[in-house]
Amino acid sequence: MSSATASASAAMPTPASHPFMDKLNDIKASKADINLLIMDYLISEGYPRAAQKFAKEAKIQAPAEESIQARVEIRNAIHAGDIETAIAKINDLNPQILDTDPALHFSLLRLQLVELIRKCTQTSDSDITPALTFASSQLAPRAPTNPAFLHQLETTMALLLLPPEKFEPPHSELLQPSFRRGVANDVNEAILASMGAQREARLRNLVRLRAWAEHTARNAGKDLPAILSFGIHAEGGTDGMHGSGDAGDAMAL
């Protein structure tokens, strides 16, 4: 850089910060509260190794890794499409979870049917009998108890009746990884509730609250910066929870 350019740059005034940001920077959050918020997230979302490491670094009580690991194993089974194993692990952990939540139980059985259909329709001459038998024995008896169950079963069975090019979004979405993730999240929340914990991490509620507050303020014409960062930054493109260090036992977001 030439001396003239450097002098010109030095002469340029520093842009004034927005008054809102000045007020925001004056607020000092408690480090203890932030640590507890992070630990709550790690426990709720299922990061046992990260939770143990963070507890040691923050000098706070470490969680029981066994309870987190059980949820991770159930999550992994659902993500892999092994719903039978997932249901067995849920019942081993607490059989009351599915007994007292018919909707969750039906969702798992429906996903199990989807996985059977996926397997049965891999080739044009595949045998669809296993899928039909499972639907008749496991879902059909439950469908009349709830109109939503009946609709969901009909939508799922359409995977056997329609060619893939005729699938509407309600059908094709059943075959997407996001469907597995959604059921896995519902299971995780149910397990947490059965343990007397919150169904989801407090951080998720705070993020939604923050987004709502900004939306409300902008609609009311409040003077805000054009862009408000969430203030969540990661070194090297990872925050330690989505990187390789704990990827093997991380719950899906």
N, C-alpha and C positions, 0 to 999 in steps of 0.2 A: 504494500500500500504506500503511495507517495505521501510526502509530508503535507502537501496541500489537501489531499483527501482525508488524511488523518485529522488535520486541523478542522476541516469542515464537519467531520463526524463528531468531533469533540464539542463543536459549537452547537450542534443540534440539541434542542431541549428534550429532556426525558419526558415521554408522554405521562400526563397526570393519571393516576389510578382512579378508577370509578369509586364514588363514595360508598357504594354498597360493599365493594371489596375491602375498603378501609375498615368498615364496621365488622365485616366477616373476619378479617385478620386480627381484630382486637379480641375475638372470642378464643379463649384458651380451653380446649377440651382436656378433661382429666385423663392422664396417661393410664391410670388404673381402670377407668371406664372403657377406654379404647381397647386395652388388653382383654378385658372381659368380653367385649363385643367380638373381638377376633376369635377368642377361644370358643365362644358360643357358636360362631359360624363354623369353625373347624369340626366341632363335635356334631352339630346338627347335620352338616353336609357330608360327614363321613370321611375325615382325613386323620386317621389314627396316628400315623407317624409324624405328620406335621403338628398335630395337637401336642404330642409328647415333647417334640423339640421346642415348640413355642412355649410350653409350660415351663420348661427348664430355663429358657432364655429370659422369660418374663418373671420368673420366680413366683409362679402361681401354681395352685394345685393341679396336678395332671389328672386327666379323666381316666376312667377304666377303659382300657383299650379293647377289652373283650366285647363290650356292648357295641362299640363302634364297628369292630371287625365283623360282627354278625350281620349288621346292616349292609356293610360293604359286600359281603359274600352273597347276600340276597339280591342286591342291586346288580352285581356282576352276572348272576344267573339269569335275571330278567333281561339284561342287555344282550346276553348271548342267545336268548330265545329258549332257554331251558326252564320253562315255567313249572314243570313238575318238581324239579329240584328246589326252585324258589318257594313253592307252596310248602314243601316238606320242611324247609328251613324256617319258614315263618311259624309253622305249627310247632316245631321244636322250641322255638324261642318263646312263643306264647300262643297257644291254640285259640285263646279267646279273641284274638285280633280278627280273624276271619269269621268266627262264629257270631260276632256282634256287629259285623260290618258287611251285610249282604252285597252292597254295591261294589265294595272293593273285591270281594270274593268273585263276584260275577265278572269284573274287569279282568282279573287274573285268568279265569277260565276262558273268557272270550279271547284273550291274548294267546292262550294255549291252543285254542281252536285255530286262530290265525296262523300259528306256527305249523300246525298240522296241515292246514290247507296249503301253506307255502311249500311244504315238503311233498304233499300229494300231487301238486300240479307242476312239478318241475319238468315233467315230460308229458307229451300228449297221451301216452298210454299208461300213465300212472294210475294206481288204484286209489280212489277217493273214499273207500269204505272206512278207513280209520277216522277220517274227519267226520263223516256222517254218523258213525257210531258214537263218537265223543259228543257231538252236538246233541244227539238224541238222549244220551244218558246223563250228561252233565249240565247242559244249558237249557234244553227244552223244558225240563220240569221247573226251572226257576223263572223262565220268561213270563209266564202268566201272572206272577206275583207283582210285577211292576211294568207299566207300559213302556218305560224307557228300556228295560231289559229286552222286551219283545222287539222293539225297533232296532236295538243294537244287534240282536241275533239275526234279524232279517238282513241288515246291512252286511253283516259278516258272511252270511251264507251266499250272498250275491257274488262273492269271490269265486264260488264254485260254478255259478250259473252263467256268468258273463265272461266274454273274452277280455283280456287286459285292455284292448283298445277301446272298449265300451265302459271302462271304469269311470265313475264320477269321483270328485274329490273325496267324498265320504268313504269310498271303497279303497282308492289308492292310498289314502293316508294310513290305512290299517297296516300297510306293508312297509311303511317308512320307519326308520330308526326312532323318529320322534314319538311314535306310538308306544314303543317299548319304554322310552325315557319317561313319558308321562305316567305310565303305570308304575314304574319304579319310584318316581317321586311321590306318588300317592301312597305307595307301600311304606316308604321311608317316613312320611308324615304320620301314618297310622301307628307305626312302631314307636315313634317318639311320643305320641299321645298316650299310648299304652303304658309308657314308662313314667308318665306324669310330667313330661317335658313339653315345651312349645312345639307345635306341629312344624314350624319352620324357623330358620335362623332369624334373630332380631334384625340382622343387617338387611335382610330382604325387605322387611317392613319399613325400615328407615329409608331405603332407596326408593320405594314406592311413595312414601310420604314426602320425600324431598322432591320427586318429580311432580307430585300433585301440587305442592306448595309453589313451585316455579310456574307451573301452568296457570294456577289460580292468580298469582301475582301478575303475570303478563296479561292475562285477560282483563284484569282490573286496571291496566294501564300503569302499573308501578314502574319506576325507573330502575331497570336492571341492565347489567352488561349484556351485549349481544349474545355472548356465549358464556355459559356457566359450566365449568368443569365439575365433575363429580369428585375430583380430588383424589382419585385412586390411580396411583402410578405404579408401574412395574419396572424393575431393573432388568435390562436385557430381554424385554418382551415377556417376562413371566413374573408373577407375584408369589411364586413358591407354592401356590396351591394348584396352579394349572400347568406347572412345568414338570420336568421328568422326575423331580425329587419325590413326588408323592402321587404320581399319575396312576400308579397301580392300584391305589386304594381310594381314589378320589370319587366322591359321589358326583353324578352328573348334575349340571346346573340347569 
